């Protein structure tokens, strides 16, 4: 059932197997590249992104010369996208620190701290605020120049420009019959990290895996694209 709903092609399965394999050989990678269509329109961006990381994780394997510009370019592209996103999040966390409002990073933003050497495919960043401080945090964000563009049942989306988009959550666990209690426990068990000179929280190890599984299931049932279907799997693997 799980494999069926992931809907991975044989090529995507091979890519993921290589990504998580402890020892990767040149023959393994070149087998993956066999019949590889170098047209960026046909080979999706996520496939190229993960392929670039396979070479990055295995520096002894030489990238084919005609593929090197694309793979390095894909990594640079998301490094470029990551910078303003994280800068906007830093500005918010800095002000929340001053007001002694706890802020927990979630999803890709949290993994970006746990794996600082890796660029990530992020189009926005997520953080969570204790429910009793949520409205105050949104007011603070507006004073910093962010605008509220959408309100959802579990979060509010704020935006400063098209490169600084933050989902501020007051609920992290979907389909939870006791969400208020769960949410408080997430904050109680969270660990403190440094985030570019500010103090942030990241969920405890088991909580982090639980949140990733919860989000991953949501991506699967709503048929999200390949990148959203697999990124949480790779995050779980790293945390384990």
C-alpha positions in Angstrom: 0.0 0.0 0.0 2.8 2.4 1.0 4.9 1.7 -2.2 1.8 1.9 -4.3 0.9 5.4 -3.1 4.4 6.6 -3.4 4.1 5.8 -7.1 7.8 5.8 -7.8 9.1 4.8 -11.2 11.9 2.1 -11.3 14.4 4.8 -12.0 13.3 6.8 -8.9 13.5 3.7 -6.7 17.0 3.1 -7.9 17.9 6.8 -7.2 16.6 6.5 -3.6 18.4 3.1 -3.1 21.7 4.8 -4.1 20.9 7.8 -1.9 20.6 5.8 1.2 23.2 3.1 0.4 26.2 3.2 2.7 28.7 2.2 0.0 28.1 3.5 -3.6 30.3 2.5 -6.5 30.9 4.2 -9.8 29.2 1.3 -11.5 26.1 1.9 -9.4 25.9 5.5 -10.3 26.6 5.0 -14.0 23.9 2.3 -14.1 21.5 4.9 -12.8 22.7 7.4 -15.5 22.2 4.8 -18.3 19.5 6.1 -20.7 19.5 9.4 -18.6 17.8 12.2 -20.6 19.9 15.3 -20.1 17.0 17.5 -21.2 16.0 19.4 -18.0 12.4 19.5 -19.2 12.2 15.7 -19.1 14.3 14.8 -16.0 12.5 16.7 -13.2 14.3 19.1 -10.9 14.0 16.9 -7.8 15.7 13.9 -9.5 18.6 16.2 -10.5 18.8 17.6 -7.0 19.0 14.2 -5.3 21.4 13.0 -8.0 23.7 16.0 -7.2 23.6 15.0 -3.6 24.7 11.4 -4.4 27.8 12.8 -6.1 28.3 15.3 -3.2 28.1 12.4 -0.7 30.5 10.3 -2.8 33.3 12.7 -3.8 35.5 9.9 -5.1 33.0 9.3 -8.0 33.6 11.7 -10.8 30.6 13.5 -12.3 30.4 13.1 -16.1 31.6 16.3 -17.6 28.4 17.0 -19.6 26.3 16.6 -16.5 28.5 18.6 -14.1 27.2 22.1 -14.9 23.6 21.1 -14.4 24.1 19.3 -11.1 26.2 22.0 -9.6 23.8 24.6 -10.9 20.8 22.8 -9.2 22.6 22.9 -5.8 23.5 26.6 -6.3 19.9 27.3 -7.3 18.5 26.0 -4.0 21.4 27.5 -2.0 20.3 30.8 -3.5 16.6 30.2 -2.6 17.6 29.1 1.0 19.4 32.3 1.9 16.6 34.9 1.8 14.1 32.3 3.4 16.4 31.7 6.3 17.2 35.4 6.6 13.5 36.3 7.0 13.1 33.5 9.5 16.2 34.8 11.4 14.7 38.3 11.6 11.5 36.9 13.1 13.2 34.6 15.6 15.5 37.5 16.7 12.5 39.6 17.6 10.6 36.7 19.2 13.7 36.0 21.3 13.6 39.6 22.6 10.0 39.2 23.6 10.8 35.8 25.2 8.4 33.9 22.9 9.6 30.4 22.2 9.9 29.5 18.5 10.2 25.9 17.2 11.5 25.3 13.7 9.6 22.6 11.7 10.0 20.6 8.6 12.7 21.8 6.2 13.8 24.7 8.4 14.5 22.3 11.3 16.4 19.9 9.0 18.4 22.8 7.6 19.8 23.3 11.1 20.3 19.6 11.7 22.1 19.2 8.3 23.7 22.6 7.8 25.9 21.5 4.9 23.0 20.5 2.7 20.9 22.8 0.6 17.2 21.9 0.7 14.3 22.2 -1.7 12.3 24.9 0.3 9.8 27.3 -1.1 8.8 28.5 2.3 9.9 27.9 5.9 7.8 26.6 8.9 7.9 27.5 12.6 5.6 26.9 15.5 4.7 29.2 18.4 3.0 28.2 21.7 -0.7 28.7 21.2 -1.1 31.3 24.0 1.6 33.4 22.3 0.5 32.9 18.7 -1.4 36.1 18.2 1.4 38.2 19.7 3.9 36.5 17.4 1.8 37.4 14.4 1.6 41.0 15.5 5.4 41.1 15.9 5.8 39.8 12.4 3.6 42.5 11.0 5.7 45.2 12.8 8.8 43.7 11.0 7.1 44.2 7.7 5.5 40.8 7.1 1.9 40.7 5.8 -0.6 38.0 6.6 -1.7 36.5 3.3 -3.6 33.4 4.4 -5.0 31.9 7.6 -5.4 28.1 7.8 -6.9 25.9 10.5 -3.4 25.1 11.8 -1.2 28.0 10.7 -1.0 31.6 9.3 1.1 32.3 6.2 3.1 35.5 6.4 5.2 37.0 3.6 7.6 39.9 3.3 8.5 39.4 -0.4 8.3 36.6 -2.9 11.5 35.1 -1.4 10.6 35.4 2.3 7.5 33.2 3.1 6.9 31.7 6.5 4.1 29.5 7.8 3.6 30.2 11.5 1.9 27.2 13.1 -0.2 27.0 16.3 -0.8 23.3 15.6 1.7 20.8 14.2 0.1 17.4 14.4 -2.7 16.7 11.9 -5.7 14.5 12.8 -4.9 14.5 16.5 -7.8 14.1 18.9 -5.8 15.7 21.7 -3.8 18.2 19.8 -3.5 20.8 22.5 -1.9 18.4 24.9 0.4 17.0 22.2 1.5 20.4 21.1 2.5 21.5 24.6 4.5 18.3 25.1 6.4 18.9 21.8 7.6 22.2 23.3 8.4 20.7 26.7 10.6 18.0 25.1 12.2 20.2 22.4 16.0 20.9 22.4 17.5 24.3 22.0 19.7 25.2 19.0 21.6 28.2 17.7 20.1 29.6 14.6 22.4 32.3 13.2 22.9 33.9 16.6 19.2 33.4 17.7 17.8 30.7 20.0 15.3 28.2 18.5 13.8 24.9 19.5 13.7 21.7 17.4 11.6 18.8 18.4 13.1 15.9 20.3 14.4 13.0 18.2 11.3 10.7 18.4 9.0 13.6 18.1 10.8 14.8 15.0 10.4 11.4 13.4 6.7 11.4 14.4 6.1 14.8 12.8 7.9 13.8 9.6 5.8 10.7 9.3 2.7 12.6 10.0 3.6 15.2 7.3 4.8 12.5 4.9 1.5 10.7 5.1 -0.3 13.9 4.3 1.9 14.4 1.3 1.1 10.9 0.1 -2.7 10.9 0.5 -2.9 14.3 -1.3 -0.6 13.0 -4.1 2.1 15.6 -3.7 5.0 15.6 -6.3 8.0 13.2 -6.0 10.1 15.6 -3.9 7.5 15.9 -1.2 6.8 12.2 -1.3 10.5 11.3 -0.6 12.2 14.2 1.2 10.6 13.2 4.6 11.9 9.6 4.1 15.4 10.9 3.7 15.0 13.2 6.8 13.8 10.2 8.9 16.8 8.2 7.7 19.2 11.0 8.7 17.7 11.4 12.2 17.7 7.6 12.8 
